[in-house]
């Protein structure tokens, strides 16, 4: 993915504020043994680029003054409540140096698995991306994960995923993390108990028997009339 940036001459809080007012976003490019370079990017173009998955997970072609540079997105600072990008960081890519990157997982096939079709289960995606280590040329845009073999009670672990050639997973001390767990749906887990038709038919009659044995409550006697007043 390609985008255009411009070299930024002025630095500081005031200069960055004026830059944002003009519709530009301040940023920086560093790495590959070179001096950090201050840049600015059109805010609207950057806003739309950040909505694309490839902008976050692939090597980007950044053009500055007619020259292209291979970079990776490393950090984005957003305004707390406004739709405003405050600052953005990129890292230069060295073709001979391995890089550490998060790569998204694309799942498919769970609707065709035995667990979902016949065993009343659903696939719970525990991880949606994984950390990988590889050379820039081997960095995948995403990693496909086939879930058509899911079975009830069996989770999919990181070791079950086939990684592209030259790519290794970084687990941060976790031996073999769960990527997808198979969860039993509540309705399938607790089946409704069957009712005996004969017992159900006899239930209303049994309930009515005690009521028939009760005597009807006695009628209340009419209230006595007050004596008429004597004539004087």
Order of alpha helices (4+ residues) and beta strands (2+ residues): beta-alpha-beta-beta-alpha-alpha-beta-beta-beta-beta-alpha-beta-beta-beta-beta-beta-beta-alpha-alpha
